[in-house]
Amino acid sequence: MKTYDWIVVGGGITGAALGYEMAKQGLKVLLLEQHTNLQGASRHSYGGLAYWSGTTPLTRQLAKEGIDRHRNLSAELEADTQLRELTLILTIDPDSDPEAVAQDYQKFAIAPQLLTPEAAHAQEPLINPHAISGALQLPHGHINPLLTTLAYTKAMERLGGTVHYEQVLSLISRRDEHISGVSTAQADYHASGVVVCAGGFSRGLLKAAGFSVPLYFTHAESIEIPPVDFTLQAIVMPANLQRSKMEGFASAKTQDHFWEGEDHELALPIMDVGMIQFQDQSLRLGQISRVLSNPHAAVDPAASEAKMRQQIGEIFPRLADLPGTWNHCLVAFCRDYLPLVGSIPDANGLYIFSGFSNPLVFVPTLAQRFATHLASNSDNSGNDDDIIQQLSPSRFMG
Ligand SMILES: Cc1cc2nc3c(=O)[nH]c(=O)nc-3n(C[C@H](O)[C@H](O)[C@H](O)COP(=O)(O)OP(=O)(O)OC[C@H]3O[C@@H](n4cnc5c(N)ncnc54)[C@H](O)[C@@H]3O)c2cc1C
């Protein structure tokens, strides 16, 4: 029987980054991912690094550490993450007062510049100036999230970590109820600790094992357009993100009983019109978000794609009819917009590293901090990380 120090469940960016950081600490790691070709949020993400978006000392520190880390990541992982520094244009809808929206953004670490519709169009000529009342301009980072995830996975393997492409079906607990491994259809695997990094599937996996965590998920839909022969000047998103409001509503304590049900729709679907171009000139357009309690709920691809294209066409007329592929995945989130990082209360040996709804800037630094924290706890050196403690799932207890 093969045993490991740590089993990481889920090979998206959170699991891959954490597996790598654990291997760097000299720990023996097994990463289990169900798909050989990734299909989760890290595959379909825009890849934006919102390093300007810290609003508290904690998130400002993490964003600063995060972007510094990203700037050195390609060299460290020996693979190109395609990091770029780009202009972010946040469009303001015609019914909103641009001055008031700009005022709301003063809470962020970097304050935006307010643009007229014409100035926004000059920055990114694909924007229809008649569909907006103004825009905000910010500096933004961008990576290819799939390449970054694969770079982390390969770097972990180089350090002696193991990857198996198998679906985790259940957790294994010892007689004393310590979680000591996981089962897949192929084998049982044992370790001193198990960390769940399964994104939107984490909640269901833990629930099946009898653990309830305040972790939720949206169903996200986007359209991928193959490489085009023109170049975009900016990443464009809405200033007034509907998804954040939906997440706030859907994760309120009063909604918890709906999440326990098999098939609830907790809110009407929302659409945040955004677009991003990757270095290979392909585009990602989106996005519809839904809160359905069933992670496997079916959505109608044709109707969704038509709705997305109609709304995308209002702001980016040139993009609406470009041929592309509709995609769907789950995105995990938490009630306080911070991730869950740490041991699961009442579950010895079981940990979570998930619940980042807009996490790409934070993941490298948090993975490093969490792996260091776990390694120092296992050798009893007592090097407790204050930031990791603030993100512990126990913050929701009581
Ligand atoms: C359209 C879109 C745009 C986005 N844009 C941004 C952005 O610009 N900036 C930003 O910061 N964030 C963005 N996000 C969010 C961000 O991409 C995700 O939050 C992040 O990628 C989540 O990573 P993850 O590892 O938690 O989840 P995932 O990438 O979903 O990985 C979880 C993995 O776990 C695996 N898994 C699940 N269950 C099991 C099991 N039982 N056994 C084995 N494996 C299992 C899955 O197959 C999956 O690969 C966006 C998301 C979407 C969908």
The ligand as an ORCA input file, in Angstrom:
! r2SCAN-3c Opt
* xyz 0 1
  C     -15.669     32.504    -17.252
  C     -14.840     32.681    -15.997
  C     -14.014     33.796    -15.878
  C     -13.242     33.963    -14.731
  N     -12.399     35.025    -14.668
  C     -11.591     35.186    -13.605
  C     -10.646     36.236    -13.561
  O     -10.523     37.013    -14.503
  N      -9.875     36.352    -12.458
  C      -9.968     35.499    -11.401
  O      -9.236     35.665    -10.422
  N     -10.846     34.471    -11.423
  C     -11.650     34.292    -12.489
  N     -12.521     33.244    -12.533
  C     -12.595     32.343    -11.379
  C     -11.388     31.414    -11.321
  O     -11.023     31.014    -12.600
  C     -11.726     30.192    -10.477
  O     -12.224     30.599     -9.239
  C     -10.512     29.303    -10.263
  O      -9.973     28.888    -11.510
  C     -10.930     28.117     -9.439
  O      -9.877     27.184     -9.342
  P     -10.132     25.834     -8.551
  O      -8.895     25.062     -8.574
  O     -10.744     26.174     -7.231
  O     -11.318     25.122     -9.340
  P     -11.297     24.302    -10.702
  O     -10.420     24.893    -11.712
  O     -12.731     24.082    -11.065
  O     -10.613     22.936    -10.275
  C     -11.255     21.970     -9.480
  C     -10.817     20.633    -10.028
  O     -11.274     19.601     -9.161
  C     -11.560     18.476     -9.952
  N     -12.441     17.596     -9.193
  C     -13.681     17.878     -8.719
  N     -14.172     16.809     -8.052
  C     -13.214     15.859     -8.101
  C     -13.143     14.528     -7.602
  N     -14.154     13.976     -6.912
  N     -12.020     13.805     -7.847
  C     -10.969     14.341     -8.547
  N     -11.007     15.604     -9.060
  C     -12.111     16.343     -8.826
  C     -12.228     19.060    -11.186
  O     -12.180     18.155    -12.274
  C     -11.421     20.336    -11.395
  O     -10.375     20.165    -12.338
  C     -13.310     33.017    -13.678
  C     -14.109     31.889    -13.802
  C     -14.856     31.720    -14.959
  C     -15.683     30.475    -15.092
*
